[in-house]
């Protein structure tokens, strides 16, 4: 087998690349730094993320994907080319086959943009597959069985909710609530309540260290540095996990409503299966403290976070690419 295969989880906040037999070889932020003058790509991934909020006027550090779909075509193509080359090494006889996981609610235009970006980045053939399907495969859910399985994949840009049976999606929903939106809500809340402006990286750090989906008896705290909105000077203050729970209330209500909506539209037979097996959560943002508990309480269905939730989509995409014939029905588009 001289033709290489590459599976890509093209996320709003992170890009994960899976190469068969080697596993996940790249897990880097989906950020690109570009020179304003000649539109040249200066850095991609970790290097570019370090530049966010710290660049001079001539450099822009941006995320080319918004809510899981391409917002800037040229930058996405440059990013894909960089990651494919990094995963496979420079000299290759044959162009690789590439499979990209995309949000379930993607439009045909957005899908075409992903296909074209993958081909332009050097793919010999490109396949597109829906995230909920590959998240379920990566979480070891037997999607081919005649039984209902419910998966909630919460990434950086979107939350994908789906009930899967016989290798296909029966009912699904997609809401643009993910890690980036939660970070923005935390930043907005701290600015409104405490008059302290913080950057998006600080907001993300606060969410990871003390964030919780439900109020906790023993609240966690951390010190946050930012700029005082009134004096304009640097200031440090202590934030508690209950602050973050309050900040995320509105977004989490939107997520719960979307989950309930998918459950309402699920056929009774499959509902019974979901009730029996429980709901599986994957994606980086599913790691928010007590989120599984909140979903369980709101729906009355047991909810679990998959092992290595951040890697489920990438692993599932890799498995689907290695076994193309078995997953033919699940593939959205091919070229």
Secondary structure, 3 states (H helix, E strand, C coil): CCCCEEEEEECCCEEEEEECCCEEEEEEECCEEEECCCCCEEEECHHHHCCCCCCCCCEEEECCEECCEECCHHHHHHHHHHHHHHHHCCCCCCCCEEEEEECCCCCHHHHHHHHHHHHHCCCCEEEEEEHHHHHHHHCCCCCCCCCCEEEEEECCCCEEEEEEECCEEEEEEEECCCHHHHHHHHHHHHHHHHCEECCHHHHHHHHHHHCECCCCCCCCEEEEEEEECCCCCEEEEEEEHHHHHHHHHHHHHHHHHHHHHHHHCCCHHHHHHHHHHCEEEECHHHHCECHHHHHHHHHCCCEEECCCHHHHHHHHHHHHHHCCCCCHHHEEEEC
